[in-house]
Amino acid sequence: MKYVLYFILIYIAYLFIFRLVIPVYMASRKIKKGFREMQSKMEEQLRKQQGQQPQPAPTNTETKHKAGDYIDFEEVK
């Protein structure tokens, strides 16, 4: 009786490992690999775009308000 119980427990552990743990591990590895490939492709495209497009000219600082400027307003009731 004791050996039958051990056999059942070993069989359940075997099923758990080979039907759940290993497939989940393989799927997660495949997904991570896909994400890495996608990220590298996006980085490559970004580098190409940055290499082809000229750097934008800095914005005109005169149009920005200085920190100490006072803006006059009227309160509307």
MARPA-640808 format. One record per residue (C-alpha): x, y, z; residue in three letters. Coordinates in pm, 1 decimal. Layout:
// MARPA-640808
<r><u>X</u><v>Y</v><w>Z</w><bavo>ALA</bavo></r>
...
END
This chain:
// MARPA-640808
<r><u>0.0</u><v>0.0</v><w>0.0</w><bavo>MET</bavo></r>
<r><u>285.7</u><v>233.0</v><w>87.0</w><bavo>LYS</bavo></r>
<r><u>449.9</u><v>179.4</v><w>-254.2</w><bavo>TYR</bavo></r>
<r><u>126.2</u><v>247.9</v><w>-439.6</w><bavo>VAL</bavo></r>
<r><u>95.4</u><v>583.8</v><w>-261.4</w><bavo>LEU</bavo></r>
<r><u>456.1</u><v>671.1</v><w>-350.6</w><bavo>TYR</bavo></r>
<r><u>395.2</u><v>573.0</v><w>-710.6</w><bavo>PHE</bavo></r>
<r><u>83.1</u><v>792.8</v><w>-727.8</w><bavo>ILE</bavo></r>
<r><u>269.6</u><v>1089.2</v><w>-577.0</w><bavo>LEU</bavo></r>
<r><u>560.9</u><v>1046.5</v><w>-818.2</w><bavo>ILE</bavo></r>
<r><u>318.5</u><v>1020.2</v><w>-1110.7</w><bavo>TYR</bavo></r>
<r><u>135.8</u><v>1340.5</v><w>-1004.2</w><bavo>ILE</bavo></r>
<r><u>469.6</u><v>1522.0</v><w>-967.6</w><bavo>ALA</bavo></r>
<r><u>573.4</u><v>1395.7</v><w>-1311.1</w><bavo>TYR</bavo></r>
<r><u>249.5</u><v>1521.4</v><w>-1468.4</w><bavo>LEU</bavo></r>
<r><u>280.9</u><v>1855.8</v><w>-1291.2</w><bavo>PHE</bavo></r>
<r><u>636.6</u><v>1908.9</v><w>-1410.2</w><bavo>ILE</bavo></r>
<r><u>597.3</u><v>1793.4</v><w>-1768.2</w><bavo>PHE</bavo></r>
<r><u>249.0</u><v>1929.8</v><w>-1837.2</w><bavo>ARG</bavo></r>
<r><u>266.1</u><v>2261.6</v><w>-1653.5</w><bavo>LEU</bavo></r>
<r><u>610.8</u><v>2373.8</v><w>-1540.3</w><bavo>VAL</bavo></r>
<r><u>813.2</u><v>2295.6</v><w>-1852.9</w><bavo>ILE</bavo></r>
<r><u>555.3</u><v>2431.7</v><w>-2104.3</w><bavo>PRO</bavo></r>
<r><u>515.8</u><v>2753.6</v><w>-1904.5</w><bavo>VAL</bavo></r>
<r><u>893.1</u><v>2792.1</v><w>-1886.6</w><bavo>TYR</bavo></r>
<r><u>931.9</u><v>2734.9</v><w>-2261.8</w><bavo>MET</bavo></r>
<r><u>651.8</u><v>2979.7</v><w>-2345.4</w><bavo>ALA</bavo></r>
<r><u>794.4</u><v>3250.0</v><w>-2120.2</w><bavo>SER</bavo></r>
<r><u>1137.8</u><v>3203.7</v><w>-2279.3</w><bavo>ARG</bavo></r>
<r><u>986.7</u><v>3237.0</v><w>-2627.1</w><bavo>LYS</bavo></r>
<r><u>793.0</u><v>3550.6</v><w>-2527.9</w><bavo>ILE</bavo></r>
<r><u>1101.9</u><v>3712.3</v><w>-2373.7</w><bavo>LYS</bavo></r>
<r><u>1299.9</u><v>3636.9</v><w>-2689.1</w><bavo>LYS</bavo></r>
<r><u>1026.5</u><v>3794.9</v><w>-2902.1</w><bavo>GLY</bavo></r>
<r><u>1023.4</u><v>4107.6</v><w>-2684.7</w><bavo>PHE</bavo></r>
<r><u>1402.0</u><v>4138.3</v><w>-2706.5</w><bavo>ARG</bavo></r>
<r><u>1390.4</u><v>4108.7</v><w>-3086.2</w><bavo>GLU</bavo></r>
<r><u>1111.0</u><v>4365.2</v><w>-3109.1</w><bavo>MET</bavo></r>
<r><u>1298.2</u><v>4605.0</v><w>-2882.3</w><bavo>GLN</bavo></r>
<r><u>1616.8</u><v>4575.1</v><w>-3086.6</w><bavo>SER</bavo></r>
<r><u>1423.1</u><v>4639.5</v><w>-3409.5</w><bavo>LYS</bavo></r>
<r><u>1259.7</u><v>4948.1</v><w>-3258.0</w><bavo>MET</bavo></r>
<r><u>1596.8</u><v>5078.5</v><w>-3139.5</w><bavo>GLU</bavo></r>
<r><u>1741.8</u><v>5021.3</v><w>-3486.5</w><bavo>GLU</bavo></r>
<r><u>1453.2</u><v>5211.0</v><w>-3647.8</w><bavo>GLN</bavo></r>
<r><u>1496.3</u><v>5493.8</v><w>-3397.8</w><bavo>LEU</bavo></r>
<r><u>1867.1</u><v>5518.4</v><w>-3480.1</w><bavo>ARG</bavo></r>
<r><u>1788.3</u><v>5528.0</v><w>-3852.8</w><bavo>LYS</bavo></r>
<r><u>1531.3</u><v>5803.3</v><w>-3804.0</w><bavo>GLN</bavo></r>
<r><u>1764.7</u><v>6008.5</v><w>-3588.8</w><bavo>GLN</bavo></r>
<r><u>2044.1</u><v>5967.5</v><w>-3840.9</w><bavo>GLY</bavo></r>
<r><u>1828.5</u><v>6082.0</v><w>-4133.4</w><bavo>GLN</bavo></r>
<r><u>1649.1</u><v>6372.0</v><w>-3968.2</w><bavo>GLN</bavo></r>
<r><u>1842.9</u><v>6688.6</v><w>-3885.1</w><bavo>PRO</bavo></r>
<r><u>1845.5</u><v>6802.3</v><w>-3526.2</w><bavo>GLN</bavo></r>
<r><u>1568.2</u><v>7058.1</v><w>-3459.7</w><bavo>PRO</bavo></r>
<r><u>1681.1</u><v>7415.0</v><w>-3407.2</w><bavo>ALA</bavo></r>
<r><u>1658.5</u><v>7540.0</v><w>-3048.8</w><bavo>PRO</bavo></r>
<r><u>1344.8</u><v>7738.6</v><w>-2975.9</w><bavo>THR</bavo></r>
<r><u>1361.1</u><v>8113.7</v><w>-2949.2</w><bavo>ASN</bavo></r>
<r><u>1409.1</u><v>8206.8</v><w>-2582.9</w><bavo>THR</bavo></r>
<r><u>1273.3</u><v>8559.5</v><w>-2634.2</w><bavo>GLU</bavo></r>
<r><u>917.4</u><v>8431.6</v><w>-2667.3</w><bavo>THR</bavo></r>
<r><u>927.1</u><v>8267.7</v><w>-2325.7</w><bavo>LYS</bavo></r>
<r><u>832.1</u><v>8471.1</v><w>-2022.6</w><bavo>HIS</bavo></r>
<r><u>1102.1</u><v>8539.7</v><w>-1773.7</w><bavo>LYS</bavo></r>
<r><u>1049.7</u><v>8406.6</v><w>-1423.7</w><bavo>ALA</bavo></r>
<r><u>1026.6</u><v>8756.1</v><w>-1270.7</w><bavo>GLY</bavo></r>
<r><u>772.3</u><v>8905.2</v><w>-1515.9</w><bavo>ASP</bavo></r>
<r><u>441.2</u><v>9026.1</v><w>-1372.1</w><bavo>TYR</bavo></r>
<r><u>126.9</u><v>8942.1</v><w>-1564.8</w><bavo>ILE</bavo></r>
<r><u>-154.1</u><v>9192.8</v><w>-1505.5</w><bavo>ASP</bavo></r>
<r><u>-507.4</u><v>9058.8</v><w>-1500.0</w><bavo>PHE</bavo></r>
<r><u>-853.7</u><v>9171.1</v><w>-1401.4</w><bavo>GLU</bavo></r>
<r><u>-1076.8</u><v>8964.8</v><w>-1181.4</w><bavo>GLU</bavo></r>
<r><u>-1404.2</u><v>8870.7</v><w>-1348.1</w><bavo>VAL</bavo></r>
<r><u>-1711.9</u><v>8838.3</v><w>-1126.7</w><bavo>LYS</bavo></r>
END
